[in-house]
Amino acid sequence: LAAESIKNMELGEPELVRDVLFACQGIDGANLRFDARRDAYVVDDDAAVSPGARRLAEKLAELGWLFRKVSACAEGRAETSERASEAERDLTAAEDSAEADRDLTAASGGDDLGAEAGSTRQAFRAAARAELAEYYRLIAVLEAQAQVPMASALENRVSRLEPDASSNASSSYVSLRRLSVWLAEPARRLRLLAVLCDATRGKKGGALLRALHEHAKHGDPATRTTVCRLLEASSKPTLSMLQTWVTRGELDDPRGEFFVASDDAVPEEDAWRRGYFVEKDMLPPFVDEGLAVDALKAGKSIDFLRRRCKPGDFAKWAEHVSFVLSAARNAGGLRYGDDAATRALVSEAKRRVDGVLRTALFESYGFYDHVFAAKRYLLMGQGDFHAVLMDAVVDVLDEPASNVSAYALTGALETATRASNAQFDPPTILDKLRVATARGGVGTEETGWDVFSLRYVVQAPLDVVFTPDVHKKYARVFTFLWRLKRVEVALNAAWATMKPNVAASLERDGVAGATGAALAVELRRCHSLRGEMHHFVSNLQYYVMFEVLEGSWDAFTKELNDAEDLDALVQAHDAYLEAVTVKSLLGAKSQLLAHTLGAIFDAILRFRAFADRLYEVAKDAAMRRQLAQLRVEQREKTG
């Protein structure tokens, strides 16, 4: 090619080689420049170059295009290279270069924000720059070899009459054909890096690692080795975040790259339930959903110990951190391709922190004692206490709801506590028992019975179990059981009025004649109806107290014993309370039945009032008859 170009007065091959080497470094040469419109390196149209040499030079200059793409990615310009090239064509020559740079940055959305500024992306860039280092060395060697033959070519150009010498010279310096051989392997690697840059564009964290991992599933060992090398370097920030999360409970992720995310808007007392979650889009290829959930729970538990528990409880966890790290080291160390170490780290951390947290909840904070106390006082398990309480508040609750005094209810609560076995409970239990009144709207005709309830108020960290929604469910069940208890007491009081000796006395001393006979019939009907009502209420009460409450409590205690972490404890308590609510006919599907039961309870209370009035009428009639008989007897004596 060199001899032919000299003969035809064309551009020499050494010049083309020099331009190709410049292009391979992203630099425009004298005759081979980057054309933004074609998005490629092309030889100048007016350059005297043979078609074969032109095609070969432009083909070799593909490395320049690949180099620009990969270097832009490695330097943090991957997202903007295409838009920047387009924007450069639109800029006029009169624009200031600094202003043009600002416009390009604005058009790109900023390289220092979002995915481009994440630690995983930065690790990938560093790995890409490391891959380019060997390419740089090769280009430097080729440039050094190309310098000597150019001087030799100049000497041969003076002695054109020695064709043999020029032939020897053409075989002694770097030619385009030799470049095509020497640059074949670098071109393959640059194509792979360019593909990886495109695959990871706009991605961060685990999503970026997953995109790289897809290209590791390749049949070519060289390709697979390169991708795995990039993955090993890029996954280090994610593995470091994982280790920090499962050992210290800290989420240092300002760019949202980690698969565990937090919601800063959630208040601290509700952080356990809604504060942290798994971001599935950020799951790296070496962490499946099950392992991610375990990591989430482990980190949440550590964070819970630090934020919500006593300092001594968190200090106990600090004693276990070295064992967790040792488990990961013994499994081979945290790195990409060694899933065993990652699983060992997460599983060991979760197992140990769950034990520390469970011990703190049950021993330091008496979790079981408080749940059992809620069952006894809010679910009517302490029968003598509620019997005394009902006798103490009956006069107060008969008043309109607006007139009910909280002080009077609190006094009645203290009276019931002192007069029942509740007095033997420790102060840590009794101090948490409160009276509550749910005030109705203005103009409502509610009485104290409609708004009265008990609450069991706990502090951190047990408020993670006794949330406001849980308190509402307890209040709803208590209201139902309190009404059932009130109906039972009303029927017992009615029986005291309607017991057989009283009825016989009224029949004996009551109104004579047809009126007396009709009244006696009504009294017997009331007595029979009260018996039927009492039978219904007794069976319903037995069903709720034994079939529902005790059965659900037994299932709950078994789940408590099997629960390994706080999530399991919370879920077991929620399931227990939900079972009590549904089986007590208070669920969403039992609204009609619950309304019917409410109507029956109201009818029983009205019946008790009616029966009292009826017996008062009968007793009054008997009294008048007795007085009339006394007057007759007195007249007979005096007459």
C-alpha positions in Angstrom: 0.0 0.0 0.0 2.9 2.4 0.8 4.6 1.9 -2.6 1.3 2.2 -4.4 0.4 5.4 -2.6 3.8 6.9 -3.4 3.4 6.0 -7.0 -0.1 7.5 -7.2 0.8 10.5 -5.1 -1.7 9.4 -2.5 -1.6 9.8 1.3 1.0 7.5 2.7 0.1 4.5 4.9 2.2 5.8 7.9 0.0 8.9 8.0 -3.1 6.7 8.1 -1.6 4.5 10.8 -0.8 7.6 12.8 -4.4 8.9 12.4 -5.9 5.4 13.3 -3.8 5.3 16.5 -5.0 8.8 17.3 -8.6 7.8 16.7 -8.2 4.8 18.9 -7.5 7.3 21.7 -10.5 9.4 20.8 -8.4 12.1 19.1 -9.0 13.5 15.7 -6.1 13.1 13.2 -5.1 15.1 10.3 -7.2 13.1 7.8 -9.3 10.8 10.1 -11.8 12.7 12.2 -15.0 12.0 14.2 -18.1 13.0 12.3 -20.9 13.7 14.8 -23.6 13.5 12.0 -22.5 10.0 11.1 -21.5 9.1 14.6 -18.3 7.5 13.4 -14.7 8.2 12.5 -14.3 8.9 8.7 -11.5 9.8 6.4 -11.8 13.3 4.9 -13.6 13.2 1.6 -10.9 15.4 -0.1 -8.0 13.2 1.2 -6.1 11.3 -1.5 -6.7 7.8 -0.2 -7.4 4.6 -2.1 -10.8 3.0 -1.4 -9.3 0.0 0.2 -7.1 1.9 2.6 -10.1 4.2 3.4 -12.4 1.3 4.3 -9.7 -0.4 6.3 -8.8 2.8 8.2 -12.4 3.6 9.0 -13.0 0.0 10.1 -10.0 0.2 12.5 -11.3 3.5 13.7 -14.3 1.7 15.1 -12.1 1.3 18.2 -12.1 5.1 18.5 -15.9 5.1 18.6 -15.9 2.3 21.1 -13.3 4.0 23.2 -15.3 7.2 23.3 -18.3 5.3 24.5 -16.5 3.3 27.1 -14.3 6.2 28.3 -17.5 8.4 28.5 -19.0 5.7 30.7 -15.9 5.4 32.8 -15.7 9.1 33.3 -19.4 9.5 34.2 -20.5 10.8 30.8 -22.2 7.7 29.5 -25.7 9.1 29.9 -24.9 12.2 28.1 -22.7 11.3 25.2 -25.4 10.9 22.6 -27.3 14.0 23.7 -24.1 15.9 24.0 -23.1 15.1 20.5 -26.5 16.2 19.2 -26.3 19.4 21.3 -22.8 20.2 19.9 -24.2 20.3 16.4 -26.9 22.8 17.5 -24.5 25.2 19.2 -23.2 28.1 17.1 -19.6 29.1 16.9 -20.4 32.5 18.6 -21.5 30.8 21.9 -19.1 30.9 24.8 -17.6 27.5 25.5 -18.3 27.7 29.3 -21.9 28.5 28.6 -22.1 25.6 26.1 -20.8 23.3 28.8 -23.5 24.5 31.2 -26.1 23.9 28.6 -24.9 20.4 27.9 -24.9 19.6 31.6 -28.4 20.9 32.0 -29.6 18.9 29.0 -28.2 15.8 30.6 -29.9 16.3 33.9 -26.6 16.4 35.8 -24.0 13.6 36.2 -23.7 14.0 39.9 -27.4 13.2 40.6 -29.3 10.0 40.8 -27.9 6.8 39.5 -24.8 8.4 38.1 -23.5 9.5 41.5 -24.2 6.2 43.3 -21.4 4.2 44.9 -22.2 1.1 42.7 -22.0 3.2 39.6 -18.7 4.7 40.7 -17.3 1.2 41.4 -18.4 0.1 38.0 -16.6 3.2 36.4 -13.4 2.4 38.3 -13.5 -1.2 37.1 -14.1 0.0 33.5 -11.1 2.3 33.8 -9.0 -0.6 35.1 -10.1 -2.6 32.0 -9.0 0.4 29.8 -5.5 0.5 31.4 -4.3 -2.5 29.4 -5.7 -0.9 26.2 -3.8 2.2 27.0 -0.6 0.2 27.3 -1.2 -1.5 23.9 -1.8 1.8 22.2 1.4 3.3 23.7 3.4 0.3 22.4 1.9 0.7 18.9 2.7 4.4 18.9 6.3 3.7 19.9 6.7 1.1 17.1 5.0 3.4 14.6 7.5 6.3 15.2 10.6 4.5 13.8 9.1 3.2 10.6 7.9 6.7 9.7 11.5 8.0 9.7 12.5 5.0 7.6 9.7 5.7 5.2 10.9 9.2 4.7 14.4 7.9 3.7 12.7 5.5 1.3 10.7 8.3 -0.2 14.1 10.0 -1.2 15.4 6.9 -2.8 12.4 5.9 -5.0 14.7 4.2 -7.5 15.3 1.4 -5.0 12.0 -0.6 -5.0 13.5 -3.4 -3.0 14.4 -1.1 -0.2 10.9 0.4 -0.2 9.5 -3.1 -0.1 11.6 -4.0 2.9 10.6 -0.7 4.5 6.8 -1.6 4.0 7.3 -4.8 5.9 9.2 -3.3 8.7 6.8 -0.6 10.1 3.3 -0.8 11.6 0.8 -1.2 8.8 -3.0 -1.1 8.6 -3.2 -4.8 8.1 -1.0 -5.5 11.1 -3.1 -3.1 13.2 -6.2 -5.1 12.2 -4.6 -8.2 13.7 -3.2 -6.6 16.8 -6.3 -4.7 17.6 -8.8 -7.6 17.1 -8.7 -8.7 20.8 -8.9 -5.1 22.2 -11.8 -4.5 19.8 -13.6 -7.5 21.2 -13.1 -6.3 24.8 -14.1 -2.7 24.0 -17.3 -4.0 22.3 -18.1 -6.0 25.4 -17.5 -2.9 27.6 -19.6 -0.8 25.3 -22.4 -3.3 25.5 -22.2 -3.4 29.3 -22.2 0.4 29.4 -25.4 0.4 27.4 -26.9 -2.3 29.5 -26.3 -0.4 32.8 -27.3 3.0 31.5 -29.6 4.7 34.0 -29.4 1.9 36.5 -28.0 1.9 40.0 -27.4 -0.5 42.9 -28.8 -4.0 42.6 -30.4 -3.2 39.2 -27.0 -2.4 37.7 -25.5 -5.6 39.2 -28.4 -7.6 37.7 -27.8 -6.1 34.3 -24.1 -7.1 34.5 -25.0 -10.5 35.8 -27.2 -11.2 32.7 -24.1 -10.8 30.5 -22.1 -13.2 32.7 -24.3 -16.0 31.3 -22.1 -16.4 28.3 -20.5 -19.4 26.6 -17.2 -17.5 25.9 -14.9 -18.0 28.9 -13.0 -14.8 28.1 -16.3 -12.8 28.1 -17.5 -14.5 31.2 -14.3 -13.8 33.0 -14.3 -10.1 32.1 -17.9 -9.6 33.2 -17.3 -11.5 36.5 -14.3 -9.3 37.1 -16.4 -6.2 36.6 -19.2 -7.7 38.8 -16.7 -8.4 41.6 -15.6 -4.8 41.7 -19.0 -3.3 41.3 -20.7 -5.4 44.0 -18.3 -4.3 46.8 -20.4 -1.2 47.8 -23.6 -3.3 48.0 -21.9 -6.0 50.0 -20.5 -3.3 52.3 -24.0 -1.8 52.8 -25.4 -5.3 53.5 -22.7 -5.9 56.2 -23.4 -2.5 57.8 -27.1 -3.1 57.8 -27.0 -6.6 59.4 -24.4 -5.8 61.9 -25.1 -2.2 62.9 -28.7 -1.6 61.7 -27.7 1.5 59.9 -28.9 2.4 56.4 -26.3 4.6 54.7 -27.8 4.8 51.3 -28.4 8.4 50.1 -28.8 7.4 46.5 -31.3 4.6 47.0 -29.1 1.8 45.7 -29.6 -0.8 48.5 -32.4 -3.3 48.3 -33.6 -2.3 51.8 -35.3 1.1 51.7 -36.8 3.4 54.4 -39.7 5.8 54.5 -38.6 8.9 56.4 -42.2 10.1 56.6 -43.2 7.2 58.9 -43.1 8.2 62.7 -40.6 6.4 64.8 -43.3 4.5 66.8 -44.6 2.9 63.6 -41.1 2.4 62.0 -41.2 -1.3 62.6 -44.3 -2.0 60.6 -44.0 0.6 57.8 -40.7 2.2 58.1 -38.5 -0.3 56.1 -39.3 -2.4 53.1 -37.5 -4.5 50.4 -37.1 -2.7 47.1 -37.3 -5.6 44.7 -35.9 -3.6 41.8 -32.7 -3.1 43.7 -32.1 -6.8 44.5 -28.6 -7.9 43.4 -28.2 -11.2 41.6 -26.7 -12.9 44.7 -29.6 -12.0 47.0 -33.0 -13.7 46.4 -36.2 -12.5 47.9 -36.1 -14.8 50.9 -32.6 -13.7 51.8 -33.6 -10.1 51.3 -36.5 -10.5 53.8 -34.1 -12.1 56.3 -31.7 -9.2 55.9 -34.5 -6.7 56.3 -35.7 -8.3 59.5 -32.1 -8.5 60.9 -31.4 -4.9 60.3 -34.8 -3.8 61.5 -34.3 -5.7 64.8 -30.9 -4.1 65.3 -32.3 -0.6 64.6 -35.2 -1.4 67.0 -32.8 -2.4 69.7 -30.9 0.9 69.3 -33.8 3.3 68.9 -36.6 1.8 71.0 -35.0 -0.3 73.7 -32.7 0.4 76.6 -29.0 1.0 75.9 -28.1 -2.2 77.7 -30.2 -4.2 75.3 -28.3 -2.8 72.3 -25.0 -3.4 74.1 -25.9 -7.1 74.4 -26.2 -7.2 70.6 -22.8 -5.6 70.2 -21.3 -8.6 71.9 -22.6 -10.8 69.0 -21.2 -8.8 66.1 -17.8 -10.4 66.0 -19.4 -13.9 65.8 -21.5 -12.7 62.8 -18.5 -11.4 61.0 -16.5 -14.6 61.8 -19.3 -16.6 60.2 -18.9 -14.7 56.9 -15.1 -15.0 57.0 -15.2 -18.7 57.7 -17.6 -19.2 54.7 -15.0 -17.5 52.3 -15.5 -13.8 52.8 -18.0 -11.4 51.2 -17.5 -11.2 47.4 -19.4 -11.7 44.2 -19.6 -15.4 43.3 -19.5 -16.6 46.9 -23.2 -16.8 47.9 -22.4 -19.0 50.9 -20.7 -16.2 52.7 -23.5 -13.8 52.1 -26.1 -16.3 53.4 -23.9 -17.1 56.4 -23.6 -13.4 57.3 -27.4 -12.8 57.0 -28.6 -16.0 58.7 -26.1 -15.7 61.6 -27.0 -12.1 62.1 -30.7 -12.8 62.1 -30.5 -15.8 64.4 -28.5 -13.9 67.0 -30.3 -10.6 66.9 -33.7 -12.4 67.1 -32.5 -14.1 70.3 -31.3 -10.9 71.8 -34.5 -9.0 70.9 -36.9 -11.8 72.1 -35.0 -12.0 75.4 -35.3 -8.2 75.9 -39.1 -8.2 75.1 -40.0 -11.1 77.3 -37.6 -10.6 80.2 -36.9 -6.9 80.3 -40.3 -5.6 79.2 -42.7 -8.5 80.2 -44.3 -8.9 76.8 -46.3 -12.0 77.8 -47.5 -10.5 81.1 -48.9 -7.4 79.3 -50.6 -9.4 76.6 -52.1 -11.7 79.3 -53.2 -8.6 81.2 -54.9 -7.2 78.1 -56.8 -10.5 77.8 -57.9 -10.4 81.5 -59.0 -6.8 81.6 -60.0 -5.9 78.1 -61.4 -9.3 77.0 -63.3 -9.8 80.3 -61.1 -12.6 81.6 -61.0 -11.3 85.1 -64.7 -12.0 86.0 -64.7 -10.8 89.6 -63.1 -7.5 88.6 -65.7 -6.8 85.9 -68.6 -7.8 88.2 -67.5 -5.3 90.9 -66.8 -2.7 88.2 -70.3 -2.9 86.7 -71.9 -2.5 90.1 -69.7 0.5 90.8 -70.4 2.3 87.5 -74.0 1.5 87.0 -75.3 4.8 88.4 -72.6 6.8 86.5 -73.3 5.2 83.2 -77.0 5.6 83.4 -76.4 9.3 82.9 -76.2 10.9 79.4 -72.8 10.5 77.8 -72.1 14.3 78.0 -72.6 14.2 81.8 -70.3 11.2 82.5 -67.4 12.2 84.7 -64.0 10.7 84.0 -63.1 11.2 87.6 -66.0 9.1 88.8 -65.2 6.3 86.3 -61.5 6.4 87.5 -62.7 6.1 91.1 -64.9 3.2 90.2 -62.0 1.5 88.5 -59.9 1.9 91.6 -62.7 0.5 93.7 -63.1 -2.5 91.5 -59.3 -3.1 91.6 -59.2 -3.0 95.4 -62.4 -5.2 95.8 -61.3 -8.0 93.4 -58.3 -10.3 92.9 -56.9 -7.6 90.6 -55.4 -6.0 93.7 -52.7 -8.7 93.6 -51.4 -7.7 90.2 -48.1 -5.7 90.2 -48.2 -1.9 89.7 -46.6 -2.3 86.3 -49.8 -3.9 85.2 -52.4 -1.9 87.1 -50.9 1.5 86.2 -51.5 0.8 82.5 -55.2 0.2 83.0 -57.3 3.3 82.0 -60.9 4.2 81.5 -61.9 5.7 78.2 -65.0 7.4 76.8 -65.7 7.8 73.2 -67.7 11.0 73.0 -70.6 11.0 70.6 -71.6 13.8 68.4 -73.5 16.9 69.5 -77.2 16.2 69.9 -76.8 12.4 70.2 -78.9 10.5 72.8 -76.1 8.3 74.0 -75.7 7.2 77.6 -72.6 6.4 79.5 -73.0 2.7 78.6 -72.6 3.6 74.9 -69.2 5.4 75.3 -67.5 3.6 78.2 -64.5 1.3 77.6 -61.2 0.2 79.2 -57.8 0.8 77.7 -54.5 -0.9 78.4 -51.8 1.7 77.7 -48.2 0.5 77.2 -45.0 2.4 76.3 -42.1 1.7 74.0 -41.0 -0.8 72.9 -44.3 -2.7 73.4 -46.2 -0.1 71.5 -45.0 -1.9 68.3 -47.6 -4.5 69.3 -50.2 -2.3 70.9 -50.7 0.1 68.0 -53.6 2.5 67.7 -55.4 0.0 65.4 -54.9 -2.7 67.9 -56.3 -0.5 70.6 -59.4 0.1 68.4 -59.9 -3.7 68.0 -59.6 -4.3 71.7 -62.1 -1.5 72.4 -64.5 -2.9 69.9 -64.4 -6.4 71.4 -64.6 -5.0 75.0 -67.7 -2.9 74.0 -69.4 -6.1 72.7 -68.4 -8.2 75.8 -69.4 -5.3 78.2 -72.9 -5.1 76.6 -73.2 -8.9 76.9 -72.2 -8.7 80.5 -74.7 -5.9 81.1 -77.5 -7.9 79.6 -76.6 -10.9 81.8 -76.7 -8.6 84.9 -80.0 -7.2 83.8 -81.5 -10.6 83.4 -80.2 -11.7 86.8 -81.7 -8.6 88.3 -85.0 -9.3 86.5 -84.9 -12.8 88.0 -84.6 -11.3 91.5 -87.8 -9.5 90.8 -89.6 -12.3 89.1 -88.5 -15.3 91.2 -91.3 -17.8 91.9 -92.1 -16.9 95.6 -92.5 -13.2 94.5 -94.8 -14.3 91.7 -96.9 -16.6 93.9 -97.3 -13.8 96.5 -98.5 -11.4 93.8 -100.9 -13.9 92.5 -102.2 -14.6 96.0 -102.5 -10.9 97.0 -103.0 -9.4 93.6 -106.0 -8.0 91.8 -109.0 -10.3 91.9 -111.3 -11.1 89.1 -110.6 -11.0 85.4 -108.1 -8.3 85.7 -106.1 -10.3 88.3 -106.3 -13.4 86.1 -105.0 -11.5 83.1 -102.2 -9.9 85.2 -101.2 -13.3 86.5 -101.0 -14.7 82.9 -98.7 -11.8 81.9 -96.5 -12.4 84.9 -96.1 -16.0 83.9 -95.3 -15.1 80.3 -92.7 -12.6 81.5 -91.1 -15.3 83.6 -91.0 -17.7 80.7 -89.6 -15.1 78.3 -86.9 -14.2 80.8 -85.9 -17.8 81.0 -85.6 -18.0 77.2 -83.6 -14.8 77.1 -81.3 -16.1 79.9 -80.8 -19.3 78.0 -79.8 -17.5 74.8 -77.4 -15.1 76.6 -75.8 -17.9 78.6 -75.1 -19.9 75.5 -73.8 -16.9 73.6 -71.6 -16.0 76.6 -70.3 -19.5 76.9 -69.5 -19.5 73.1 -67.6 -16.2 73.3 -65.7 -16.8 76.5 -64.7 -20.4 76.0 -64.9 -21.2 72.3 -63.6 -17.9 71.1 -61.4 -16.3 73.7 -59.9 -19.3 75.3 -59.5 -21.2 72.0 -57.9 -18.2 70.3 -55.6 -17.7 73.4 -54.3 -21.2 73.3 -53.5 -20.9 69.6 -51.8 -17.6 70.3 -49.6 -18.9 73.1 -48.4 -21.7 70.8 -47.5 -19.2 68.1 -45.7 -17.1 70.7 -43.5 -20.1 71.7 -42.7 -20.8 68.0 -42.1 -17.1 67.0 -38.5 -16.5 66.2 -38.5 -12.8 65.6 -40.5 -9.7 66.4 -42.3 -9.8 63.1 -43.6 -13.2 64.1 -44.7 -11.9 67.5 -46.5 -9.0 66.0 -48.2 -11.2 63.3 -49.2 -13.7 65.9 -50.8 -11.0 68.1 -52.6 -9.4 65.1 -53.9 -12.8 64.0 -55.1 -13.6 67.6 -57.0 -10.3 67.8 -58.4 -10.7 64.3 -59.6 -14.3 65.2 -61.3 -13.0 68.3 -62.9 -10.2 66.4 -64.2 -12.4 63.6 -65.3 -15.3 65.8 -67.1 -12.9 68.1 -69.3 -12.0 65.1 -67.7 -8.5 64.8 -66.0 -9.0 61.4 -66.9 -7.4 58.2 -68.8 -10.4 57.0 -70.9 -10.5 60.2 -72.2 -7.0 60.3 -75.8 -8.0 59.8 -75.6 -10.6 62.5 -73.8 -8.1 64.8 -76.5 -5.6 64.2 -79.1 -8.2 65.0 -77.4 -9.1 68.3 -77.3 -5.4 69.2 -81.1 -5.2 68.6 -81.6 -8.3 70.7 -79.5 -6.8 73.6 -81.6 -3.6 73.4 -84.8 -5.7 73.4 -83.6 -7.5 76.5 -82.8 -4.3 78.3 -86.2 -2.9 77.4 -87.8 -6.1 78.6 -86.1 -5.8 81.9 -87.5 -2.2 82.2 -90.9 -3.4 81.2 -90.8 -6.3 83.6 -89.8 -4.0 86.5 -92.8 -1.7 85.6 -95.2 -4.6 85.4 -94.2 -6.0 88.7 -94.4 -2.5 90.2 -98.0 -2.3 88.9 -98.8 -5.7 90.3 -97.3 -4.9 93.7 -99.1 -1.6 93.7 -102.4 -3.4 92.9 -101.7 -5.9 95.7 -101.0 -3.2 98.1 -104.2 -1.4 97.3 -106.2 -4.6 97.6 -104.6 -5.3 101.0 -105.4 -1.7 102.1 -109.0 -2.2 101.0 -109.3 -5.4 102.9 -107.9 -3.7 106.0 -110.5 -1.0 105.7 -113.3 -3.6 105.3 -112.1 -5.5 108.3 -111.9 -2.2 110.4 -115.5 -1.3 109.4 -116.7 -4.7 110.3 -115.1 -4.4 113.8 -116.5 -0.9 114.4 -119.9 -1.6 112.7 
